[in-house]
Amino acid sequence: MKQLVLDAGTTWSKIIETEASETGGQFDRYLKKHHNNCNYYILPSSALKEYDIKFDAMTGHMSEKFINTKDSYVNEIIALAKGAQKIIKDTNAVILDLGSRDAKWARFKNGKFSDLDWNTSCASSTGATIEMLLKFYDVQPEELSFTKEKYNITCGIFGLEKIMDDIANGETAPKAISKFIHGIAFNSWNFTQKSEKIYLSGGFCENKCFVEALSQYCEVALLGRFVLCEGILS
């Protein structure tokens, strides 16, 4: 059965379309890959308003604008857990999803759901903050690299203060932002109760600086950006 599912994040939305042609159809300019007769799209959440679409199922912070019935919405942590179960083979696993404004994780023991946590305050605007910093200081993502130094931060606002102070004192913008990202990675590891291995979901999978920083504390396996979408596919 053909399905169209949505994970509507604060800044970026992910869509999976099943039984799809390789051309991408109405979302062709946002097509990322065609796999197993499915199309995978990533588009700015603001672009969703361009389309008059009814999704079969959805999750994510911005999805309330597209809900057709209350049964079509799936809680994000449930979508994360179900999606991870479909993708990974490890029966004992911690899955972390780090997005623009929150962080959430789920733990499985012996193949059964065990524990979770969802942080919408200290991790608030995490990914969005980095995107804004890159634009403000005109830094390209490839200019960022792992640094052993890190900011001991508890929220994005304090991190911004440290970055601005360091740059004002002569630090380069890429180095200061990299130190901020290392601080986020360290906090993420602590947030998951210092897990020995983390399966990482979300946009930070594509941030090499973050992945290398997190790898200083635990083994990291990348799941990509469509885990929640996979979790709401029937």
C-alpha positions, 0 to 999 in steps of 0.5 A, a space after each residue: 500500500 502506498 504511503 506518505 509519512 512525515 517527520 516535521 522538525 523545527 527547521 528540517 522535515 523528512 518524508 518517506 514515500 513508498 511505491 515511488 518512482 525514481 523521479 521524486 514527483 512533487 518533491 523532486 528538488 528535495 529527493 535525497 535517495 531512492 531505495 527499496 521502491 521508496 523515496 526519501 526527502 529532506 526539505 525545510 519545514 517552512 517549504 511544507 506550506 507550498 504543498 496541499 498534502 495529506 500524510 498517512 502518518 506523521 511525527 515531529 514538533 511541526 506536524 500538528 499543522 498537518 494532522 488529519 486525525 488524532 490517529 495519524 500522529 505518532 509520539 516522537 519517542 515511540 517513532 524513534 524506538 520503533 524505527 531503531 528496532 527496524 534498522 538495527 540488529 543489536 538487542 541491547 542498544 541506546 538510540 539518541 536523536 539529537 535535533 534542532 531543539 531537543 534531544 531524546 533517547 531510548 534504551 533496549 535490553 534483550 530486545 525489549 524497551 527498557 528506558 527513555 528520556 526526553 530533554 526539551 530545555 537544556 538541549 533546546 535549539 541545539 542544531 538550530 543554534 549551530 546553523 545560526 552560528 555558521 550563518 552569522 560567522 560565515 563558516 562552512 560546515 567543512 571548516 569545523 574540525 574536532 578539538 580536544 577543547 570544549 565549552 562546559 555548557 548547559 544550554 545554547 545561550 551560555 554557549 553563545 556567550 562563550 563563543 562571542 567572548 572567545 572570538 572577541 579575544 582572538 579565537 577563530 570562529 571555526 575553532 570556537 564553534 568546534 569547541 561548542 560542538 564538543 561541549 554538546 557531544 559531551 553533554 549528549 553522552 552524559 544525557 544517555 547515562 554515559 552509554 558505552 555505545 550510542 546509535 545516533 539519529 538525526 541531522 548530527 549524523 552528518 556533522 563530522 565534528 560532532 561525531 568525532 567528538 562523541 566518539 571520544 566518549 563512546 562507540 558511535 553508530 550512525 543511523 541517519 535522518 529517517 529513523 522516525 519516519 521508518 518508525 511510523 511506516 506501517 
